[in-house]
Amino acid sequence: FCAAISEYDQMLFEDETQNRMMETKVLFDWVLKQRCFEKTSFMLFLNKFDIFEEKIQK
């Protein structure tokens, strides 16, 4: 599962009250709880680290 770490400070385009990273967490939680994935191992990849670094240096 991939999540953009750089989206920690962004809101959804379609709902500006929802944080993008929190929405990704909700989706990840939902996927993990699906019965068809009960015995499946998951890996979480946090991508866009370069953009994240630029943001936190400002």
ABEGO torsion letter per residue (X at the ends): XBBBAAAAABBBAABAABBAAAAAAAAAAAAAABAAAAABBBBBBBBGAAAAAAAAAX
